[in-house]
Amino acid sequence: MLSKNILSDFPALSRTIKGNRIVYLDSAASTLKPKPVIDKLSKFYLENYANVHRAVHTLASESTQMLEFSRKNFANFLNAGEHEIIFTSGTTMSINLIVESLVRSKMLNENDIVLTTLVEHHANFVPWVRLSKLHGFRVEFVEPSLRFGTLAIDDFLKKDINPKVVAVTGHSNVTGQLIDIEKIRSIFPNSILIVDGAQLIPHQRIDVKSLDIDFLCFSVHKMLGPSGIGVLYGKSQYLEALEPFLYGGEMIDKVSVEDVTFNVLPYKFEAGTPNIGGIVGANYALEYLNNIGYDEAKKHVLDLTKYAIERFRNLENVEVYGPLDESHCGILSFNINGIHPHDVAHLLDEKFGVAVRSGHHCAQPLMNVLKSQSRLSQFPNSTCRASFYIYNTYEDIDILIEGIKRIKEWFDV
């Protein structure tokens, strides 16, 4: 099994807490970091680090070359141009950059329509809602019509509108549903298509050219890399036309008391000293995943998901959310009737060493949908979420299931 060959790369998994080994099932929030990535990043900080793009001495040149090599590798990974890859602090910053820049550039105006969904993470929901109040564009929402928060392509077809922007997740961080971006593009061929790839990119390659994506963003900490670093892809035709969101050093060409001109892409959108180590570390994480093989990693996670779904089917008084088919990948949200998710998560950790997430998962509109569809006597406006990655095993899922069974016994449900 894939993970058996790499478990030694993740020392945290060998820890025991109160007699239980750690079972880490919170990768949708943030993945563990493999030791080879950490070792390479440590070597960079010890031997190569200096500020980038500003000096000609050896350390500065080395750091600049390593940062730009990371940009090149991510461009190849997405089938994009290097000038179309912008480094940000993460998915949230990337989406805010896009929204603000569209408004500032008058590319999103009063009476324009933005189409998004009720399954989005707040990062791809709140900026559109709030800025629509300030700038007059209208936000329309696709509501999931299928089982427990699952989107259907027909849900998009029902929207008889011509949106200027379609902003959609590629992979729900609550239900684990993989969203068919290709079909969404075919429905809205003339809209600016923005994809939140935070949960998607850790599991599969995306060819931005073949899918005709205009903007794609993701966070590296969800794919074995450092926190505080994200990747934003944007079509050059839009990046050239957009007004930057942040102003400062490096992103300028000339400054006078009358006005400023901006640097060439991608530096036009990279104001200030970047997270140099994070960018270099991002490349190390990408190389690690490429060495494992993205197809093998995705198959492993899909196999784990299928196994988990089958194990959950035999649990009474447990509600599992999402599609429960081949479009369900890596994330499994659930509730136990009559037990609050926070109590379940606490007991799983305290008694079994199982780390899951509990809460609304930064997706409160989706929680309202789940509440309306739930069969539980009282839906708690939150769920438990177990999420799997390359270092998880079938045994991890068995331990999770055993923990749930024991908790049900303790609460007599």
C-alpha positions in Angstrom: 0.0 0.0 0.0 1.3 3.5 -0.9 1.4 4.9 2.6 3.4 1.9 4.1 6.3 3.0 2.0 6.3 6.6 3.2 5.1 6.5 6.8 8.7 6.9 8.1 8.8 10.3 6.3 6.2 11.6 8.8 7.6 11.3 12.4 4.4 12.7 14.0 2.7 9.4 13.0 5.0 7.4 15.3 4.0 9.4 18.4 1.8 8.0 21.0 -0.5 10.0 23.2 -2.0 8.4 26.3 -1.1 5.0 24.9 -2.6 5.6 21.4 -0.6 6.2 18.3 -1.7 9.3 16.4 -4.2 8.8 13.6 -4.1 12.0 11.7 -7.4 12.6 9.8 -7.3 16.3 9.5 -5.5 16.8 6.2 -8.2 18.9 4.7 -7.3 21.5 7.2 -3.5 21.1 6.8 -1.3 18.2 5.8 1.6 16.8 7.8 5.0 17.7 6.4 7.4 15.0 5.2 10.9 15.0 6.7 12.6 15.1 3.3 10.8 18.4 2.6 11.7 19.8 6.0 15.3 18.8 5.6 15.7 20.5 2.3 14.0 23.6 3.5 16.2 23.7 6.6 19.3 23.4 4.3 18.0 26.3 2.2 17.7 28.5 5.3 21.1 27.5 6.6 23.1 27.8 3.4 21.3 29.7 0.7 18.9 32.2 2.1 19.0 35.9 1.2 16.4 38.4 -0.2 15.5 38.0 -3.8 15.5 40.1 -7.0 17.4 42.9 -5.4 21.1 42.1 -5.2 23.9 40.4 -7.3 25.8 38.7 -4.5 26.0 34.9 -4.4 23.4 34.2 -1.7 20.8 36.6 -3.3 21.4 35.1 -6.7 21.0 31.5 -5.3 17.8 32.4 -3.5 16.4 34.2 -6.6 17.2 31.2 -8.8 15.6 28.8 -6.4 12.4 30.9 -6.0 12.1 31.2 -9.8 12.7 27.5 -10.2 9.7 26.9 -8.0 7.6 29.2 -10.2 8.8 27.3 -13.3 7.8 23.9 -11.7 4.4 25.1 -10.7 3.9 26.5 -14.2 4.8 23.2 -15.7 2.5 21.4 -13.2 -0.5 23.5 -14.3 0.5 23.8 -18.0 0.7 27.6 -17.6 3.3 30.3 -18.4 5.7 31.2 -15.7 4.5 34.8 -15.9 1.0 33.5 -15.1 2.1 32.1 -11.7 1.8 34.5 -8.7 2.8 33.6 -5.2 0.5 34.7 -2.4 0.0 33.9 1.2 -2.7 31.3 0.4 -6.0 30.6 -1.3 -7.8 33.3 0.8 -5.4 36.0 -0.2 -5.6 34.9 -3.9 -9.3 35.1 -4.1 -9.4 38.5 -2.3 -6.7 39.7 -4.8 -8.9 38.6 -7.7 -12.1 40.2 -6.4 -10.4 43.5 -5.5 -8.5 43.7 -8.7 -11.6 43.0 -10.8 -13.5 45.8 -9.1 -10.6 48.3 -9.2 -10.1 47.6 -12.9 -13.8 48.2 -13.7 -14.0 44.6 -15.0 -16.7 43.9 -12.5 -19.3 46.7 -12.4 -22.7 47.6 -11.1 -25.4 45.2 -12.5 -22.8 42.5 -13.4 -23.6 39.1 -12.0 -21.3 36.8 -10.1 -22.4 33.2 -9.8 -21.1 31.0 -7.0 -22.6 28.2 -4.9 -23.8 27.4 -1.4 -21.1 24.8 -0.9 -18.2 27.2 -1.0 -15.6 27.8 1.7 -16.0 31.3 3.2 -12.9 32.4 1.3 -14.8 32.1 -2.0 -18.1 33.4 -0.5 -17.5 36.3 1.8 -15.4 38.5 -0.6 -18.1 38.3 -3.3 -21.0 39.0 -0.8 -19.3 41.9 1.0 -17.9 43.7 -2.1 -21.3 43.3 -3.9 -22.6 45.6 -1.1 -20.0 48.2 -1.8 -19.8 48.1 -5.6 -23.3 47.1 -6.8 -22.7 43.8 -8.7 -25.2 41.0 -8.0 -24.3 37.6 -6.5 -26.4 34.6 -7.4 -26.1 31.2 -5.7 -26.4 27.6 -7.0 -28.1 25.5 -4.4 -27.2 21.8 -4.1 -30.2 19.7 -4.9 -28.8 16.2 -4.4 -28.1 14.1 -1.3 -26.8 16.0 1.7 -25.2 19.1 0.0 -24.2 17.5 -3.3 -24.2 19.7 -6.4 -25.6 18.5 -9.7 -24.7 20.0 -13.0 -28.4 20.5 -13.6 -28.3 22.9 -10.6 -26.1 25.2 -12.7 -28.3 24.7 -15.8 -31.3 26.0 -13.8 -29.7 29.4 -13.5 -31.0 31.3 -16.5 -28.5 34.1 -16.3 -25.3 35.3 -18.1 -22.8 35.8 -15.3 -19.7 37.9 -15.7 -17.9 35.7 -13.2 -18.4 32.1 -12.2 -16.5 31.4 -8.9 -16.7 27.7 -7.8 -14.7 25.3 -5.7 -13.2 22.3 -7.5 -13.6 20.0 -4.4 -15.9 20.7 -1.4 -14.0 21.0 1.9 -17.1 19.6 3.7 -18.7 16.9 1.5 -15.6 15.8 -0.4 -17.4 16.2 -3.7 -15.2 16.6 -6.8 -16.9 19.3 -8.9 -16.9 18.8 -12.7 -15.1 22.0 -13.8 -15.1 21.0 -17.5 -18.9 20.8 -17.6 -19.3 24.1 -15.7 -17.0 25.8 -18.3 -19.2 24.4 -21.1 -22.3 25.9 -19.5 -20.7 29.3 -19.1 -18.2 29.6 -21.9 -18.0 33.4 -21.9 -17.8 34.0 -18.1 -14.6 34.6 -16.2 -14.1 31.2 -14.5 -12.4 31.3 -11.1 -11.7 27.9 -9.4 -10.9 27.5 -5.7 -8.5 24.6 -5.9 -7.5 24.5 -2.2 -8.8 20.9 -1.7 -8.5 19.9 -5.4 -4.9 20.4 -6.2 -3.5 18.2 -3.3 -5.2 15.3 -5.0 -4.8 15.8 -8.8 -3.1 17.7 -11.5 -5.2 20.4 -13.3 -4.4 21.5 -16.9 -5.6 25.1 -16.8 -5.3 25.5 -20.6 -7.4 22.4 -21.6 -10.0 23.3 -19.0 -10.0 27.0 -20.0 -9.7 28.2 -16.4 -9.2 31.9 -16.1 -8.0 31.9 -12.4 -7.0 29.0 -10.2 -5.8 29.3 -6.6 -4.6 26.9 -3.9 -2.6 26.7 -0.7 0.6 24.7 -0.4 0.1 23.7 3.3 -2.7 21.4 2.1 -0.2 19.5 -0.2 2.7 18.7 2.2 4.3 22.2 2.0 4.9 25.1 4.3 2.0 27.3 5.6 1.6 30.9 4.6 2.2 30.3 0.9 -0.2 29.9 -2.0 -0.2 29.8 -5.8 -2.5 31.9 -8.0 -2.7 31.2 -11.7 -4.2 33.8 -13.9 -4.5 34.1 -17.6 -2.1 36.7 -18.8 -4.8 38.6 -20.7 -6.5 39.3 -17.4 -3.4 39.8 -15.3 -2.1 42.4 -17.8 -5.4 44.3 -17.6 -6.0 44.1 -13.8 -5.0 46.8 -11.3 -2.9 45.3 -8.5 -4.4 44.8 -5.1 -1.3 45.5 -3.1 1.2 48.3 -3.7 4.8 48.6 -2.6 8.3 47.4 -3.4 9.2 45.0 -6.3 5.8 45.4 -8.0 6.7 48.9 -9.4 8.6 50.0 -12.5 8.8 53.7 -12.1 7.6 56.0 -9.4 7.2 59.8 -9.5 5.1 62.4 -7.7 2.7 62.3 -10.6 2.0 58.5 -10.8 3.6 55.0 -10.9 4.0 52.4 -13.6 4.0 48.7 -12.7 6.5 45.9 -13.1 6.0 43.1 -15.7 4.2 39.9 -14.8 4.2 38.2 -12.5 6.0 40.7 -10.3 3.2 43.3 -10.8 1.2 41.3 -8.2 4.0 40.4 -5.8 4.5 43.5 -3.6 7.1 43.5 -0.9 9.5 40.8 0.2 7.8 37.4 -0.5 7.7 34.3 1.7 11.0 33.1 0.1 11.4 30.0 2.2 7.7 29.1 1.7 8.1 29.4 -2.1 11.2 27.3 -2.1 9.6 24.8 0.3 6.5 24.7 -1.9 8.7 23.4 -4.7 10.2 20.7 -2.5 6.6 19.5 -1.6 5.6 19.5 -5.3 8.7 17.4 -6.1 7.9 15.0 -3.3 4.4 14.4 -4.6 5.7 14.1 -8.2 8.2 11.5 -7.0 5.3 9.5 -5.4 3.2 10.0 -8.5 0.0 12.1 -8.5 -2.1 9.3 -10.1 -0.9 6.8 -7.5 -1.6 9.3 -4.7 -5.1 10.1 -5.9 -5.9 6.4 -6.3 -4.8 5.8 -2.8 -7.0 8.5 -1.4 -10.0 7.4 -3.5 -9.5 3.8 -2.3 -9.4 5.0 1.3 -12.5 7.1 0.8 -14.4 4.2 -0.7 -13.4 1.9 2.2 -14.5 4.5 4.7 -17.9 5.0 3.1 -18.5 1.2 3.2 -17.5 1.1 6.9 -19.8 4.0 7.7 -22.8 2.3 5.9 -23.0 -0.2 8.8 -23.2 2.4 11.5 -26.7 3.2 12.8 -27.7 6.7 13.9 -24.7 8.1 12.0 -25.3 10.5 9.1 -22.7 10.9 6.4 -22.7 13.9 4.0 -21.8 14.1 0.4 -22.4 12.1 -2.8 -21.1 8.7 -1.6 -19.9 7.7 -5.1 -16.8 8.0 -7.3 -17.0 11.8 -7.0 -16.4 11.6 -3.2 -12.7 12.1 -2.5 -10.6 12.4 0.6 -13.1 14.0 2.9 -15.9 12.4 4.9 -18.2 14.5 7.1 -20.6 13.0 9.5 -22.7 13.4 12.7 -23.9 11.0 15.3 -27.5 11.5 16.3 -27.8 13.2 19.6 -24.0 13.9 20.2 -22.5 17.2 19.4 -19.6 17.0 16.9 -17.2 18.8 19.3 -17.8 16.1 21.9 -17.2 13.4 19.3 -14.0 15.0 18.1 -12.8 15.4 21.7 -13.4 11.8 22.6 -11.9 10.5 19.4 -8.7 12.3 20.3 -8.7 11.7 24.0 -9.5 8.0 23.9 -8.4 6.8 20.5 -5.7 9.2 19.3 -7.8 10.1 16.3 -7.5 13.7 15.0 -10.6 14.9 13.2 -12.0 18.4 12.7 -15.3 19.5 14.1 -17.2 22.7 13.4 -18.8 24.5 10.4 -15.6 24.2 8.4 -15.8 27.8 7.2 -18.9 26.8 5.2 -21.9 28.1 7.2 -24.2 28.5 4.1 -23.7 24.8 3.4 -24.4 23.9 7.0 -27.8 25.5 6.6 -28.4 23.3 3.5 -27.4 20.2 5.5 -29.6 21.2 8.3 -32.6 21.4 5.9 -31.8 17.9 4.5 -30.7 16.2 7.7 -32.7 13.3 9.2 -31.2 13.9 12.6 -33.5 14.8 15.5 -31.5 18.0 16.0 -28.8 19.1 13.5 -26.0 20.9 15.4 -25.0 23.3 12.6 -21.6 21.6 12.4 -20.1 18.2 11.6 -17.2 16.0 12.3 -14.8 15.8 9.4 -12.3 13.0 8.7 -10.0 13.7 5.8 -7.4 11.4 4.3 -4.1 11.8 2.6 -1.2 9.7 1.3 0.0 8.7 4.8 -3.2 7.2 5.9 -4.1 3.5 5.9 -7.1 1.2 6.1 -6.1 0.6 9.7 -6.6 4.3 10.4 -10.1 4.1 9.2 -10.8 1.0 11.3 -9.6 2.8 14.4 -11.9 5.7 13.6 -14.9 3.4 13.1 -14.1 1.5 16.4 -13.9 4.9 18.2 -17.3 5.9 16.8 -18.9 2.6 17.9 -17.5 3.0 21.4 -18.7 6.6 21.6 -22.2 5.5 20.5 -22.2 2.9 23.3 -21.2 5.4 25.9 -24.0 7.8 24.8 -26.4 4.9 24.2 -27.3 5.9 20.7 
